[in-house]
């Protein structure tokens, strides 16, 4: 999807088309992996909210109610 250049501080700028396609905005976290063939993989890290949304329903509660992110946090704090 294009070439980028590394600046004198070791930074790269992702082209706007890539940022738009992946919905990457300022402040988002990315993970970088070095592959065995000396290539790199950059992935957008999920937000805390996205992680909690995926976990909702994984934990059963004594009350027959749908677990919320706040409930999951409190369960994790009680069972480290």
N, C-alpha and C positions, 0 to 999 in steps of 0.2 A: 504493500500500500504506500510505498514511498521510502525515501532514504532520509536519515536525519544525521546531523553532525554533532559531535560532542564539543562543548565549549571548553574554555580553559580551566573551568572549575569542575569538569567531569560530568556536567549535566547534559541531558538531552531534552528536546521539546517534542512532545507527541503532536503530530499533525492534527489540525482541527477536525478533519474528516474522521480520523480514528477516535478522537475524544467524543465527537458527536455520536458516532455509531455505538460506542460503549457507554455513553452517558457519563463520561468522566468529567468532573468539575474540580475546581480549586479546593484543596483540602481532602480530597478522596485519597484513600490508601491503596497502594499497588504492591503486589508481592513479585519478587524477581527470583527466578531459578536459573542456575547455570546448568545446562545440559551436558551430557558426556561428549558431544561433538563440538564443544566450545560455542554453541549457540545459547541464547538466553530466551526465556519465556517470561513475559510480563502479564500478570493477571490482575484484574480489579478485585480487591478484597471486598467481601460483603460487609455491610454496615452492621452494627449491633442490632438494629431494628430488623434487618433482613434475617439475621441468624435467629432471633427470638421468634419471628413469624413462622419460620420453618420448624421450630421446636414446639410450638403450640399444638397440643394434642398428644405429644409424646409422653407427657407425665400425667398420671391419673391423680386426682385429688379426692379426699374423702367425700366431699360434696360433689354431686353430679353437676358440675358446672365446667364450662370451658376454661382451660388454663390461660391466663394472660401473661404477657412478658413480666409484669411485676410479680406475679405469683411464682413464676419460674425462678426469678432472681432470689426471692425470699427462700425458696426450697434449697437453691444452691448455697446460700449463705448458711443455712442450718446444717447442711451435709457437705462440708468441704472435701 
